[in-house]
Structures are given as C-alpha cells and as structure tokens.
Amino acid sequence: MTSIYLLDYGSGNLRSAERALQRVGAQVEVGSDADAAAAADGLVVPGVGAFAACMAGIDAVGGARIVRDRLEAWRPVLGICVGMQIMFETGVEHGQQTAGIGALRGAVEALQAPIVPHMGWNTVNAPVGSTLFAGMEQDARFYFVHSYAVRGERGTDGLVTVAEHGEPFVAAVENGALSATQFHPEKSGDAGAQLLENWLRSL
C-alpha cells in the first residue's frame, strides 16, 4: 500500500484530505516529523487561509526544509490550495510580500475578477502529457476557494494547467517531483478522486 505523509503545520483540511487519500487506497500518516515525511512514498502539503500565516506555520515545523529535501531527492510532493501557493517564490497580500518555499518560479497575487473569492466549481485546461489529469474528460470540474493565484497563462515552470475566473490563472503545476493544485481535489468529487488516484499511481 502506498504510504502518504500529510504535513500538519496548523493549516489545512487535514481530515478531509486524509479521508480522500484513504478512499483511493493510500495509507496516510498525519504529522510534522521530518524523518517520517522523508520516508513516505508521497508528501502532501495542504493549506487554507492567508499565505503569510501558512508560511509562519511551515517555518514553525521546519516544513520548507522537509519539502526541499524531498524535492532534491526527487521524492514526490503534492501541494493543495494554499499548500500550492506557498511552493512559489513570493505571496503578496494587502501590500505585504512574504517569501514562499521557492520550489516554483512565480508570485501569488490578488486575483483580478468581478467576484472574489473564486468559490465553486470550474473547469480547467490541462496540457498534453499531464499525469494528474490523465484519462479525464475535458469538462471535468474541480472545487476552488481562493482570492489569490499565480496569474497568467503560464506563470511558472513545468506542465501548467490553467483555469479562468476574471482572468487566466495557474490551476495546477507538474514540475519534476512536485505536483500542486489550486483547487481542492478532496472536495472535488469523482474528478478529484481520479486526480489523487493518478498521483498515487505515479509514486
């Protein structure tokens, strides 16, 4: 059975993520132990709320080093929602700039849209060759809750999946050992379950 370590740094829907991963066949451990995180087949970094608050939590448990060590060893990591955002170089909220983990190039900024937050179901435009979205219908819908995003058609390195809400933004990234989604796969029904299953199969 594939072992997944769900990083607990005081932010994120840990229980819903844990249940969703268990439903697709993963053995899940929750915690903030660096050795356990290193040993697992996959590491999941969830996140909700503000970028700066999430980074404070990450710093408190040595999470940046945990993530970087895994990526340097080509060991898979999945970031979810703000857990994706903190993988980037910086986050800008209310004029305050906060350094992120820096595993991905780009900045998280306020989404320019008539209605913010972007909350609800939306489709995505996945690139050819995507592992996360393999076998999915083009009209598959995923659940988003966010006011900030990496804006633009690409915005960063790797295979970039784009969605639109007022403007194009990065909905998912696959870059080496790092995968990340702006939406919540654990809240995205069958499509989210298939994405998690695709990720597990790639480990």
C-alpha positions as CSV (number, residue, x, y, z in Angstrom):
1,M,0.0,0.0,0.0
2,T,1.3,3.5,-0.9
3,S,2.4,5.5,2.2
4,I,1.5,9.2,2.3
5,Y,2.6,11.7,4.9
6,L,0.2,14.6,5.4
7,L,2.1,17.5,6.7
8,D,0.4,19.1,9.8
9,Y,1.7,22.7,10.3
10,G,-1.5,24.1,11.7
11,S,-3.3,24.9,8.4
12,G,-5.4,22.8,6.0
13,N,-8.3,20.5,5.9
14,L,-6.3,17.6,7.3
15,R,-9.2,15.2,8.0
16,S,-10.9,15.7,4.6
17,A,-7.6,15.3,2.8
18,E,-6.8,12.2,4.9
19,R,-10.1,10.6,4.1
20,A,-9.9,11.4,0.4
21,L,-6.4,9.8,0.2
22,Q,-7.5,6.8,2.1
23,R,-10.5,6.3,-0.2
24,V,-8.2,6.0,-3.2
25,G,-6.1,3.4,-1.4
26,A,-3.3,5.3,0.4
27,Q,-2.0,4.6,3.9
28,V,-1.9,8.0,5.5
29,E,0.0,9.3,8.4
30,V,-0.5,12.9,9.7
31,G,2.2,14.8,11.5
32,S,5.2,17.1,11.2
33,D,8.2,14.7,11.7
34,A,10.9,15.3,9.2
35,D,12.1,11.7,9.2
36,A,8.6,10.3,8.7
37,A,8.0,12.8,5.9
38,A,11.2,11.8,4.2
39,A,10.4,8.1,4.4
40,A,6.9,8.2,3.0
41,D,6.2,7.4,-0.7
42,G,4.5,10.8,-1.1
43,L,4.2,14.0,0.9
44,V,1.0,16.1,0.8
45,V,1.1,19.8,1.9
46,P,-2.4,21.2,2.4
47,G,-3.3,24.8,3.2
48,V,-6.1,27.2,3.8
49,G,-6.2,30.9,4.7
50,A,-3.5,33.5,4.2
51,F,-0.2,32.9,2.6
52,A,1.8,34.7,5.4
53,A,0.0,32.7,8.1
54,C,0.7,29.4,6.3
55,M,4.4,30.2,5.9
56,A,4.6,31.0,9.6
57,G,3.2,27.6,10.3
58,I,5.6,26.0,7.8
59,D,8.6,27.8,9.4
60,A,7.5,26.6,12.8
61,V,7.8,22.9,11.9
62,G,10.7,23.2,9.5
63,G,8.4,22.5,6.6
64,A,10.4,24.3,4.0
65,R,13.4,22.1,4.6
66,I,11.1,19.0,4.6
67,V,9.7,19.9,1.2
68,R,13.1,21.0,-0.3
69,D,14.8,17.8,0.9
70,R,12.2,15.6,-0.7
71,L,12.3,17.5,-4.0
72,E,16.1,17.5,-4.1
73,A,15.9,13.7,-3.7
74,W,13.3,13.5,-6.4
75,R,10.7,12.3,-3.9
76,P,7.1,13.3,-4.8
77,V,5.3,16.2,-3.1
78,L,1.7,17.4,-3.7
79,G,0.6,20.9,-2.6
80,I,-3.1,21.7,-2.3
81,C,-4.7,25.2,-2.4
82,V,-2.5,27.5,-0.2
83,G,-0.2,24.4,0.1
84,M,0.3,25.0,-3.7
85,Q,0.7,28.8,-3.3
86,I,3.5,28.6,-0.7
87,M,5.5,26.5,-3.2
88,F,6.1,29.7,-5.2
89,E,8.8,32.3,-4.5
90,T,6.5,35.0,-3.0
91,G,3.0,35.8,-1.9
92,V,1.6,39.4,-2.0
93,E,-1.4,40.1,0.2
94,H,-2.7,43.6,1.2
95,G,0.6,45.1,0.1
96,Q,2.7,42.7,2.2
97,Q,5.2,40.4,0.4
98,T,6.0,37.1,2.1
99,A,8.7,34.7,0.9
100,G,7.5,31.3,0.0
101,I,9.3,27.9,-0.2
102,G,10.6,28.8,-3.6
103,A,10.2,25.4,-5.2
104,L,8.4,27.1,-8.1
105,R,9.1,30.3,-10.0
106,G,6.4,32.9,-9.7
107,A,4.4,35.2,-7.4
108,V,0.9,34.7,-5.8
109,E,-1.1,37.9,-6.2
110,A,-4.7,39.1,-5.8
111,L,-7.0,37.6,-8.5
112,Q,-8.5,40.2,-10.7
113,A,-12.1,39.2,-11.1
114,P,-15.6,40.8,-10.8
115,I,-16.4,38.4,-7.9
116,V,-13.8,37.4,-5.3
117,P,-13.2,35.0,-3.8
118,H,-13.4,32.5,-6.6
119,M,-15.6,29.9,-4.9
120,G,-17.2,27.0,-6.5
121,W,-16.8,24.6,-9.4
122,N,-14.8,25.3,-12.5
123,T,-13.2,23.5,-15.4
124,V,-9.5,23.5,-16.2
125,N,-7.4,23.4,-19.4
126,A,-4.8,20.6,-18.7
127,P,-1.7,20.3,-21.0
128,V,-0.9,17.3,-23.2
129,G,1.1,14.8,-21.2
130,S,-0.3,15.7,-17.8
131,T,-0.1,12.9,-15.2
132,L,-2.6,14.4,-12.8
133,F,-5.4,14.8,-15.4
134,A,-4.7,11.6,-17.3
135,G,-7.9,10.0,-18.6
136,M,-10.2,12.8,-17.5
137,E,-12.9,14.4,-19.6
138,Q,-12.2,18.0,-20.8
139,D,-15.3,19.2,-18.9
140,A,-14.3,17.7,-15.6
141,R,-15.0,20.3,-12.8
142,F,-13.0,21.0,-9.7
143,Y,-13.8,22.9,-6.5
144,F,-12.0,26.2,-5.9
145,V,-11.9,28.6,-2.9
146,H,-9.4,31.4,-3.3
147,S,-8.8,35.1,-3.7
148,Y,-5.2,34.9,-4.7
149,A,-3.4,33.0,-7.5
150,V,-0.5,32.9,-9.8
151,R,-1.9,34.9,-12.7
152,G,-1.5,34.4,-16.4
153,E,-1.5,31.6,-18.9
154,R,1.8,30.0,-17.7
155,G,3.1,31.9,-14.7
156,T,5.7,29.2,-13.8
157,D,7.8,26.3,-14.9
158,G,6.7,22.7,-15.8
159,L,3.4,21.5,-17.1
160,V,0.9,24.2,-16.2
161,T,-2.9,23.7,-16.1
162,V,-4.9,26.9,-16.4
163,A,-8.4,27.9,-15.3
164,E,-10.2,31.2,-15.7
165,H,-12.0,33.4,-13.3
166,G,-11.9,37.0,-14.4
167,E,-8.5,36.2,-15.9
168,P,-6.4,33.1,-16.6
169,F,-4.6,31.7,-13.5
170,V,-2.5,28.7,-12.7
171,A,-4.8,25.9,-11.5
172,A,-2.2,23.1,-11.3
173,V,1.5,22.5,-11.8
174,E,3.5,19.4,-12.5
175,N,7.3,20.1,-12.3
176,G,9.6,17.2,-11.6
177,A,8.8,15.6,-8.3
178,L,6.4,18.5,-7.4
179,S,2.7,18.5,-8.2
180,A,0.3,21.1,-6.9
181,T,-3.3,22.1,-7.4
182,Q,-5.0,25.5,-6.6
183,F,-8.3,23.6,-6.3
184,H,-9.2,21.1,-3.6
185,P,-9.2,17.6,-5.0
186,E,-10.5,16.3,-1.7
187,K,-13.7,18.4,-2.3
188,S,-14.0,17.8,-6.0
189,G,-16.0,14.6,-6.1
190,D,-15.1,11.9,-8.7
191,A,-12.8,14.1,-10.6
192,G,-10.8,15.0,-7.5
193,A,-10.6,11.3,-6.5
194,Q,-9.3,10.4,-10.0
195,L,-6.7,13.1,-9.8
196,L,-5.5,11.8,-6.4
197,E,-5.5,8.2,-7.7
198,N,-3.5,9.4,-10.8
199,W,-0.9,11.0,-8.5
200,L,-0.7,7.9,-6.2
201,R,-0.1,5.7,-9.3
202,S,2.8,7.9,-10.3
203,L,4.7,7.5,-7.0
